[in-house]
Amino acid sequence: FHTGEGEVEGPVGALLPHSRRSYKVNDFVTSFHVSTQVTASGEVVCERSMYGNGWTWAHNTIGASILDNTWHLAEGCTEGGMETFILVQNPGDDQVEVELTFKTESGEVQGPVKIIAARSRFTFHVGEFVKSYNVSTVVTASDQVVCERSMYGNDRTWAHNSIGFTP
């Protein structure tokens, strides 16, 4: 696992052919900033599900199969009681500098620039940088990273999530 404090060792196990397994991340790490890197000796498909507020909301996304320096996250909203977070994982052995740029109905808004340590993850709360009903985000990094976007609304009674797109 990659956390805001660095790497934490996760479970090791075997999967039978044509089977599946779930791992509860909380059994291994507790952190606001946490991503998972899965390494397998064969082909696997991975996804991440989150549940919160007494299981009143949930969201899910397939795992990213590539790393890149530029990620596009098409949806976001920071008005009307909605929250948007951009999640950046640095699975590499060196720190990376990431820069966020927000696209709104009023034009481009420069976002934060942050150094993310090797084998770690950081969460950006978009509402700290821009207020808009229509926000998309471009993440540019000095080395290859993985990005996703999570949104919550109505006092966190609903949520959804998606990995980013990389051209």
BELCOR-V767043 format. One record per residue. N is the residue number from 1. D_FIRST is the distance of its C-alpha to the first C-alpha in Angstrom with 2 decimals. Layout:
BEGIN
n->[N | N]
d_first->[D_FIRST | D_FIRST]
END
This chain:
BEGIN
n->[1 | 2 | 3 | 4 | 5 | 6 | 7 | 8 | 9 | 10 | 11 | 12 | 13 | 14 | 15 | 16 | 17 | 18 | 19 | 20 | 21 | 22 | 23 | 24 | 25 | 26 | 27 | 28 | 29 | 30 | 31 | 32 | 33 | 34 | 35 | 36 | 37 | 38 | 39 | 40 | 41 | 42 | 43 | 44 | 45 | 46 | 47 | 48 | 49 | 50 | 51 | 52 | 53 | 54 | 55 | 56 | 57 | 58 | 59 | 60 | 61 | 62 | 63 | 64 | 65 | 66 | 67 | 68 | 69 | 70 | 71 | 72 | 73 | 74 | 75 | 76 | 77 | 78 | 79 | 80 | 81 | 82 | 83 | 84 | 85 | 86 | 87 | 88 | 89 | 90 | 91 | 92 | 93 | 94 | 95 | 96 | 97 | 98 | 99 | 100 | 101 | 102 | 103 | 104 | 105 | 106 | 107 | 108 | 109 | 110 | 111 | 112 | 113 | 114 | 115 | 116 | 117 | 118 | 119 | 120 | 121 | 122 | 123 | 124 | 125 | 126 | 127 | 128 | 129 | 130 | 131 | 132 | 133 | 134 | 135 | 136 | 137 | 138 | 139 | 140 | 141 | 142 | 143 | 144 | 145 | 146 | 147 | 148 | 149 | 150 | 151 | 152 | 153 | 154 | 155 | 156 | 157 | 158 | 159 | 160 | 161 | 162 | 163 | 164 | 165 | 166 | 167]
d_first->[0.00 | 3.80 | 6.35 | 10.07 | 10.40 | 8.25 | 5.65 | 5.04 | 6.21 | 6.11 | 9.52 | 12.00 | 15.02 | 17.89 | 19.17 | 22.90 | 24.44 | 24.87 | 22.56 | 19.45 | 16.82 | 14.82 | 11.85 | 11.90 | 8.53 | 10.86 | 11.67 | 8.56 | 7.74 | 10.31 | 10.11 | 12.14 | 9.94 | 6.57 | 5.70 | 4.58 | 6.21 | 8.72 | 11.24 | 14.52 | 17.96 | 19.71 | 19.65 | 17.46 | 17.17 | 14.05 | 14.21 | 12.60 | 14.95 | 15.24 | 18.17 | 19.73 | 22.97 | 23.94 | 23.03 | 25.54 | 23.26 | 20.57 | 19.17 | 17.52 | 16.85 | 16.49 | 13.64 | 14.81 | 16.30 | 17.12 | 16.33 | 19.18 | 20.70 | 22.33 | 21.17 | 23.60 | 22.92 | 26.29 | 26.29 | 26.05 | 28.31 | 28.55 | 31.99 | 33.47 | 30.83 | 27.96 | 24.62 | 22.58 | 19.15 | 17.79 | 14.01 | 13.18 | 10.10 | 10.96 | 9.40 | 12.52 | 13.83 | 16.04 | 16.12 | 17.46 | 20.06 | 19.88 | 22.96 | 23.44 | 26.86 | 27.99 | 30.79 | 33.06 | 36.53 | 37.92 | 36.30 | 33.44 | 31.77 | 29.94 | 26.53 | 24.36 | 23.35 | 20.26 | 18.56 | 14.76 | 13.42 | 11.87 | 8.17 | 7.98 | 9.09 | 12.53 | 14.67 | 18.39 | 20.92 | 23.59 | 26.35 | 26.25 | 27.54 | 29.73 | 31.72 | 32.62 | 32.87 | 32.00 | 29.01 | 27.18 | 24.74 | 24.45 | 21.51 | 22.57 | 20.36 | 21.56 | 19.17 | 17.20 | 14.51 | 13.57 | 15.21 | 15.95 | 18.39 | 18.61 | 22.05 | 23.54 | 27.23 | 30.07 | 28.44 | 25.22 | 27.17 | 25.83 | 22.84 | 21.84 | 19.23 | 19.20 | 17.41 | 19.58 | 22.32 | 22.71 | 26.28]
END
